[in-house]
């Protein structure tokens, strides 16, 4: 088990995972501010819940799942206010090469967007994503294939 609660452990977790969690939250949310809030909430939950992790893989999986859940909560709350996310927030990143693709990934349903992001942007294999998200590898493979097909259709419509 990974010891938790020391300043060194907390500093290591923040240093090791902040950037990756922020990128992940940005794929689910339109606003960088909302993504930063989601990641901050995850670290606050980590400090208050003080979960016990079997190993670093379990630690990473908990952080990723919690970030996806928190981003989903923020997104759902914005949608309940009946304000389109695009109108309510500034874009997550300025238009840059690949910006159209990132926007399309953000527009995917969470179940597809999360696996697309983890596979293509973070470099995880299907098996690793399955472990991180607690899903069968076949489910991850299916979501990846369906997500790619939806992306293809979305980008074809925009062209």
Buried (B, 14 or more C-beta within 10 A) or exposed (E): EBEBEEEEEBEBBEEBBBEBBBBBBBBBBBBBEBBBBBBBBBBEBBEEEEEEBEEEEBBBBBBBBBBBBBBBEBBEEBEEEEEEBEEEBEBBEEEEEEEBBBBBBBBBEBBBBBBBBBBBBBEBEBEBBBBBBEBEBEBBBBBBEBBBEBBEEBEEEEE
